[in-house]
Structure formats: structure tokens, C-alpha cells
Amino acid sequence: TGFLAAGLFLAPIINGGKDPKFQKLGVDLLFYALLFLVVGSFIGEYMAIAGKMETSTSFWLGHQGYEYIELGRVWQLILFVGLVIWMALVLRGFVGGFKADGDKNLLAIFTASAIAVGLFYGAGLFYGQRSPLPVMEYWRWWVVHLWVEGFFEVFATASLAFVFASLGLVGKKFATYSTLASASLFLIGGIPGTFHHLYFAGTTTPIMAVGASFSALEVVPLVLLGAEAFHQYSLQFAQSWAKNLKWPLYCFIAVAFWNMLGAGVFGFLINPPLFLFYIQGLNTTSVHGHAALFGVYGFLALGFVWLVALYLFKGQEFNDKLMKVGFWSLNAGLMLMILASLLPIGLYQAVAAIDVGMWYARSAEFLQMDHLQNLRWLRMIGDTIFIIGGVCFFIQILKFIAGSCGCKAKA
């Protein structure tokens, strides 16, 4: 939702500061369709998991049984249609940008990434209820890797490049180069980068090695862009305009850090062929999943939320103490979840998988040992700190809304 909002928010900015005709109607319809989709799919998934839905019906309205694209096929189709509508709404806003003078390379890459985000989720529709597992896994990883880790990576880099260039934090030429580098790395290595996932479809070791190498390269441009933004931000922080954008920019800088650690280091930890054989599917995978999913996409979405909030609630400022506690609690909580619980459990499992076998490392007999139970309870420390961060951010949004109502009442 944060990504969709960011695209719709940036579209009129690129279009010269105005929305195309009937854009508001389209955005409103998309919002209510998304609300219907989320509520409907969650109800369906719950009923399927709770055994309150027939197995034959579950594939269509309940739970498909596959991680990451678990929502029923009907909900999956609605989501795909919604993404196509979003794509059309965003592209309508890009038209004005192509008519304006100046370099169009960054906009061209951004446009291509928006089209890919809209269309490539459709790969998840290329298998059926009774497709063989290797066929299903192949298309599922198109969604998980190509759609999320590929096209979204380019979309994220392009959108951040537009934001940073507009704020003067990076030069437009550098922003364009970073985005082109991201797109090039993906186009050259995106499909080979998916190969490390095809371990589950029975592919060979050399193919997995190629996939692991190319997959590791995809995080580089976003890290470089974040590092450059941090450098420029440090130079310009004394200016009053930068102070109000402190927390959105902090979220974007956190994206660069977690992209390097979560997607880069922890992602590559489980990607080489030898590691795929022994530790893929253990808690080591959860380490990568938590750090990359929230660290990169979570903080990126939050950064977009704060940018939009500043636009919607003009004249209001962040509560610096509240935001400081929120931001650092989210980072510290996520780090503690990983270092105090997920990673140690994953390393214990790795030793067990090497000594005995994967079946043993994932068994209840092994996972219910006292020291592993204690490590799971230790995660509560990180979880609690993380929740505090989320509550602080939520309170800040409520303060913005309350302040806006107060301003209207005074007016």
C-alpha cells in the first residue's frame, strides 16, 4: 500500500504539479477495492486454515497452500486487476513529464518499472490447482524474486532517485546513473538471479551458483544511492528546509543500511549452492526475510508515508522525541530479533542439518529443545522494542490528524 501510494503521489509531481482528469475517482475506487481485497482474502485464508472451508473451494477463495502467494485465486485475480489499474493511473501522471524539457532517462526507467510492477504479478497465475510442484515453484519464484526483489527494486531506486533529486540531495545525473545501474543489473541478471530459487525444482549446482552471484548484485545501486543521500544530507542538514524532512530521509537511509545487511549479507548467506543444500528453509532464511522485508520495503514505505503526511498536513512538524524513539526502536527491535533469536537458532539448525540432516533440523524433536525454546522467548525483547517503535509512529500520525482538525476548526 505504501508503494502504491508513493507512485500515485509522485505522478502529479512528475506531471507538472497537477492530476490528470478523473484521477481522484480512480484513486478512490482503487482504495476501496484494496480494502475489499484485504478483508476478503484474510477472511478466506483464516477459514481455510481453520478447516471451515472445503478443500476444493480453498484454492479459489481461501488459501492456495503456497507461501507468499497464499491468497485464494479469486483474490489473486482481483489483486492483479488492481495493480493494472494502479499502473494505468500512475502512467497517466507520467505523460506530462515526457512533454517537459530535459533528460527523460530517469523517467523512462521509472515508467518501465511501474509497468513491470503492474504486469509481472501475473506470473503467479501461470500455474493451476493441480500443477506439478516444480512448475508451481518456478512461477511462484517469478513473483517472489522477479516481481519483489527485481522490479520492485528498480521501482524503489527510481522513486527514491526522484525524491532525492527533487530535494537537491543528489544530482539528477547521479540519480539517473544509479537507476540505470539498477535496471541494467536486473535486466542482465534478474532471470539468472532467480536460478538460486530453482533448487526446489531440481536444478543443477552451476545454475544455482550463477543465480546466487547475480542475485547478490541487485542490491548494490540502492545502497550507493542511500550512501550518497546521507553524505549530501549531512552537508545540508543545517538548512531549515532539511530539518523538517529529517525523519523521511532517515527512513530512506535505513533502507540503504538494511538493503546492504538484510538483502545483501543475509541474503547471500543462504544463496550459494552449498548453503542452499544445508540451510535454506531454516531460521537462517527467516533472518534474511525479516531484515530484507521490513528493513528495506518496510522503511521505504514508512519514508513515503512521512513524505505524503508532510504534504497533506502542511505547517505541522514532527514531534522529534516521539520520532526518535519510534525510528530507533524499530531499528533496534529488528536487529535484536535477528541477533538474539533468529540467527542463533538458525546456526544451531545449520549444525544439525550438516551433522544429521535437514529433516532433523526442522523436526519438533530438535526445535523443542530447552535452549532453542529459550532463544525463541528471547525474541520477545526485540519484538517488544519493535512494537514500541510502531506505536510511536502511529501516535505521530494521530497527532498530525488531530493538528489538522484543530487548524480547520480555528479557520
C-alpha positions in Angstrom: 0.0 0.0 0.0 2.9 2.3 0.8 4.4 1.6 -2.6 1.1 2.2 -4.5 0.6 5.4 -2.6 4.1 6.6 -3.4 3.6 6.0 -7.2 0.3 7.9 -7.1 1.8 10.7 -5.0 4.8 11.2 -7.4 2.7 11.0 -10.6 1.2 14.6 -10.3 4.6 15.9 -9.3 6.1 14.5 -12.5 3.1 15.8 -14.4 3.9 19.4 -13.6 2.0 19.6 -10.3 -1.5 18.6 -11.4 -3.5 15.4 -11.6 -5.0 14.2 -14.9 -8.7 14.4 -15.3 -10.7 11.9 -13.1 -7.6 10.8 -11.3 -9.2 11.3 -7.9 -12.1 9.0 -8.8 -9.7 6.3 -10.0 -7.6 6.5 -6.8 -10.7 6.4 -4.6 -12.0 3.3 -6.4 -8.6 1.6 -6.1 -8.5 2.3 -2.4 -11.9 0.7 -1.7 -11.1 -2.2 -4.0 -7.9 -2.7 -2.0 -9.8 -2.6 1.3 -12.3 -5.2 -0.1 -9.4 -7.4 -1.2 -7.5 -7.3 2.1 -10.6 -8.0 4.3 -11.9 -10.7 1.9 -8.6 -12.5 1.4 -7.8 -12.5 5.1 -11.3 -14.0 6.0 -10.8 -16.6 3.3 -7.3 -17.6 4.5 -8.5 -17.8 8.1 -11.4 -20.0 7.2 -9.2 -22.3 5.1 -6.6 -22.7 7.8 -9.2 -23.2 10.5 -10.7 -26.0 8.4 -14.0 -24.2 7.9 -13.8 -24.3 4.1 -13.9 -27.3 1.6 -10.5 -28.1 0.1 -11.9 -27.7 -3.4 -13.1 -24.2 -2.6 -10.0 -23.2 -0.7 -7.8 -22.8 -3.8 -10.2 -20.2 -5.2 -11.5 -18.3 -2.1 -9.3 -19.5 0.8 -5.6 -20.4 0.9 -3.7 -21.8 -2.1 -1.2 -23.5 0.3 1.8 -21.7 -1.2 3.9 -19.3 0.8 3.9 -15.6 -0.3 1.0 -16.2 -2.8 -1.2 -17.9 -0.3 -4.4 -15.8 -1.0 -7.1 -17.7 -3.0 -7.0 -17.5 -6.8 -10.1 -15.2 -6.9 -8.4 -12.7 -4.6 -5.2 -13.1 -6.6 -7.0 -12.1 -9.8 -8.6 -9.1 -8.0 -5.1 -8.0 -6.9 -3.7 -8.4 -10.4 -6.5 -6.3 -11.8 -6.0 -3.7 -9.1 -2.2 -3.5 -9.9 -3.0 -3.0 -13.6 -5.4 -0.1 -12.7 -2.8 1.4 -10.4 -0.3 1.1 -13.3 -2.7 3.0 -15.6 -3.3 5.7 -13.0 0.4 6.2 -12.5 1.3 6.2 -16.2 -1.4 8.9 -16.8 0.5 11.1 -14.5 3.8 10.5 -16.2 2.6 11.8 -19.6 3.3 15.5 -18.6 6.8 14.6 -17.6 7.6 13.3 -21.1 6.3 16.5 -22.6 8.6 18.7 -20.4 12.1 19.7 -21.4 15.2 18.0 -20.0 16.6 14.5 -19.6 14.0 11.8 -19.8 16.2 8.7 -19.0 15.2 8.6 -15.3 11.5 8.9 -16.1 11.8 6.2 -18.8 13.3 3.7 -16.3 10.6 4.7 -13.7 7.9 4.2 -16.3 9.3 0.8 -17.3 9.5 -0.3 -13.6 5.8 0.8 -13.0 4.7 -1.2 -15.9 6.7 -4.2 -14.7 5.2 -3.9 -11.2 1.7 -3.8 -12.6 2.1 -6.7 -15.0 4.6 -9.2 -13.6 2.5 -10.2 -10.6 0.5 -12.0 -13.3 3.2 -14.7 -13.3 1.6 -16.1 -10.2 -1.4 -17.0 -12.3 0.6 -19.3 -14.6 0.0 -22.5 -12.6 -3.2 -24.3 -11.7 -4.7 -26.1 -8.8 -3.1 -29.4 -9.8 0.1 -28.2 -11.4 3.3 -30.3 -10.6 5.3 -28.8 -7.7 8.3 -27.8 -9.9 6.0 -25.9 -12.3 4.3 -24.2 -9.4 7.6 -23.3 -7.7 9.0 -21.9 -10.9 6.2 -19.4 -11.3 6.0 -18.7 -7.6 9.6 -17.6 -7.6 8.9 -15.3 -10.6 6.6 -13.5 -8.2 8.9 -13.6 -5.1 12.2 -12.9 -6.9 11.5 -11.2 -10.2 8.5 -9.1 -9.0 9.5 -8.3 -5.5 13.3 -8.5 -5.5 13.7 -7.3 -9.1 11.1 -4.9 -10.5 10.2 -3.5 -7.1 14.0 -2.9 -6.5 14.1 -0.8 -9.7 10.9 0.9 -8.8 12.2 1.7 -5.3 15.5 3.0 -6.7 13.8 5.2 -9.3 11.2 6.6 -6.9 13.9 7.4 -4.3 16.1 8.9 -7.1 13.2 11.3 -8.0 12.7 12.2 -4.3 16.4 12.8 -3.7 16.9 14.7 -6.9 13.8 16.9 -6.2 15.2 17.7 -2.8 18.6 18.5 -4.1 20.2 15.7 -2.0 21.7 14.0 -5.1 22.4 15.4 -8.6 19.9 14.3 -11.3 22.8 12.8 -13.3 23.9 10.6 -10.3 20.2 9.7 -9.6 19.8 8.7 -13.3 23.1 6.6 -13.3 22.0 4.8 -10.1 18.7 3.9 -11.5 20.2 2.9 -14.9 22.7 0.7 -13.0 19.9 -0.9 -11.0 17.8 -1.6 -14.2 20.8 -2.9 -16.1 21.9 -5.2 -13.3 18.3 -6.5 -13.1 17.9 -6.9 -16.9 21.3 -8.6 -17.2 21.0 -10.7 -14.1 17.4 -10.7 -13.0 16.4 -14.0 -14.6 19.7 -15.8 -13.9 19.3 -14.3 -10.3 16.2 -16.4 -9.9 18.0 -19.6 -10.5 19.1 -20.0 -6.9 15.5 -20.4 -6.0 15.1 -23.3 -8.5 16.9 -25.6 -6.1 13.4 -26.7 -5.2 12.7 -27.6 -8.8 15.8 -29.8 -9.1 18.1 -27.5 -11.0 21.9 -28.2 -11.1 24.7 -26.7 -9.0 26.3 -24.5 -11.7 23.0 -22.9 -12.4 22.4 -22.2 -8.7 25.9 -20.7 -8.5 25.1 -18.3 -11.3 21.8 -17.4 -9.7 23.4 -16.7 -6.3 26.0 -14.4 -7.9 23.6 -12.3 -9.9 21.1 -12.1 -7.1 23.7 -10.6 -4.8 24.5 -7.8 -7.3 20.9 -6.5 -7.4 21.2 -4.7 -4.0 24.2 -2.5 -5.0 22.5 0.5 -6.6 20.1 1.2 -3.8 22.9 1.1 -1.2 25.0 3.5 -3.3 22.1 5.9 -3.7 21.4 5.9 0.1 25.0 6.4 0.9 25.2 9.4 -1.4 22.0 10.9 0.0 23.4 10.5 3.6 26.5 12.4 2.5 24.6 15.2 0.9 22.1 15.3 3.8 24.9 15.7 6.3 26.3 18.7 4.4 22.9 20.4 4.1 21.4 19.5 7.5 22.0 23.0 8.9 19.4 24.4 6.5 15.9 24.8 7.9 14.2 23.0 4.9 16.2 19.9 5.6 15.2 19.7 9.3 11.5 19.1 8.6 12.5 16.2 6.2 14.8 14.6 8.7 12.7 11.6 9.5 11.5 10.7 6.0 15.2 10.9 5.0 16.3 8.8 8.0 13.8 6.1 6.8 15.4 6.2 3.4 18.9 6.0 4.8 17.7 3.0 6.9 16.6 1.4 3.6 20.2 1.6 2.3 21.6 0.0 5.5 19.1 -2.8 5.7 19.4 -3.4 2.0 23.1 -4.0 2.5 22.7 -6.2 5.6 19.4 -7.9 5.1 19.2 -8.3 1.3 23.0 -8.4 0.7 24.8 -10.1 3.6 22.0 -12.2 5.0 20.5 -12.9 1.5 23.8 -14.1 0.1 24.3 -16.2 3.3 21.6 -18.6 2.2 22.1 -18.4 -1.6 25.3 -20.2 -2.6 24.7 -23.9 -3.7 26.3 -25.5 -0.6 24.2 -23.3 1.7 21.1 -23.9 -0.3 21.5 -27.6 0.4 22.1 -27.3 4.1 20.4 -24.1 5.5 17.8 -22.8 3.1 14.4 -23.2 4.8 15.8 -23.0 8.3 15.7 -19.9 10.6 18.6 -18.5 8.5 16.0 -17.9 5.8 13.9 -16.0 8.3 16.9 -13.8 9.2 17.1 -12.7 5.5 13.3 -12.4 5.3 12.8 -10.2 8.3 15.8 -8.0 7.7 15.1 -7.5 4.0 11.3 -7.3 4.0 10.8 -4.8 6.8 14.3 -3.3 6.7 14.1 -2.4 3.0 10.4 -2.4 2.0 9.0 -1.5 5.4 11.3 1.5 6.0 10.8 2.6 2.3 7.1 2.5 2.7 7.3 4.5 6.0 9.6 7.1 4.4 6.9 7.5 1.7 4.2 7.8 4.3 6.0 10.6 6.1 6.7 12.5 2.9 3.0 12.3 2.0 2.0 13.2 5.5 4.1 16.4 5.4 2.4 17.3 2.2 -1.1 16.6 3.5 -0.6 18.3 6.9 1.2 21.4 5.8 2.6 23.6 8.5 2.9 20.8 11.1 6.2 19.5 12.4 7.3 16.1 13.7 7.5 15.6 17.4 11.2 15.0 17.4 11.3 13.0 20.7 8.5 10.7 19.6 10.0 10.1 16.1 13.5 9.5 17.6 12.1 6.8 19.9 10.0 5.3 17.1 12.7 5.2 14.5 15.5 3.8 16.7 13.1 1.3 18.4 12.1 -0.1 15.0 15.8 -0.5 14.0 16.9 -1.8 17.4 14.0 -4.2 17.7 14.6 -5.6 14.3 18.3 -6.1 15.0 17.6 -7.8 18.4 15.0 -10.1 16.8 17.7 -11.3 14.5 20.8 -11.3 16.7 19.2 -12.6 19.9 16.9 -15.2 18.4 16.6 -16.0 14.7 20.3 -16.1 13.8 21.4 -18.2 16.8 18.5 -20.7 16.2 19.4 -20.8 12.5 23.1 -21.5 13.3 22.1 -24.3 15.7 19.8 -25.7 12.9 22.7 -25.4 10.4 24.9 -27.6 12.5 22.1 -30.1 13.0 21.4 -30.2 9.2 25.1 -30.8 8.4 25.6 -33.4 11.1 22.3 -35.3 10.8 20.1 -33.9 8.0 17.6 -31.2 7.1 14.7 -33.4 8.3 16.2 -33.4 11.8 17.0 -29.6 11.9 13.3 -28.9 11.1 11.8 -31.6 13.4 9.8 -30.9 16.5 12.2 -33.1 18.4 15.1 -30.7 17.7 13.2 -27.4 17.8 11.6 -28.1 21.2 14.9 -28.5 23.0 15.2 -26.2 26.0 18.0 -24.0 24.7 16.1 -23.3 21.5 12.9 -22.6 23.4 14.8 -20.1 25.5 16.2 -18.4 22.3 12.6 -18.1 21.0 11.5 -16.4 24.2 14.5 -14.1 24.0 12.9 -12.7 20.8 10.2 -11.1 22.9 12.8 -8.4 23.9 13.3 -7.3 20.3 9.6 -7.8 19.5 8.6 -5.5 22.4 11.0 -2.8 21.4 9.9 -3.1 17.8 6.2 -2.7 18.8 7.1 0.4 20.8 8.5 1.9 17.7 5.4 1.1 15.7 3.2 2.7 18.4 5.3 5.9 18.4 4.9 6.2 14.6 1.2 5.6 14.9 0.8 8.3 17.6 2.7 10.7 15.3 0.2 10.2 12.6 -2.7 10.7 15.1 -1.0 14.0 16.1 -0.9 15.1 12.5 -4.6 14.3 12.0 -5.6 16.0 15.3 -3.5 19.0 14.5 -5.1 19.2 11.0 -8.6 19.1 12.6 -7.6 21.8 15.1 -6.4 24.0 12.3 -9.6 23.6 10.3 -11.7 24.3 13.4 -9.7 27.5 14.1 -10.1 28.5 10.4 
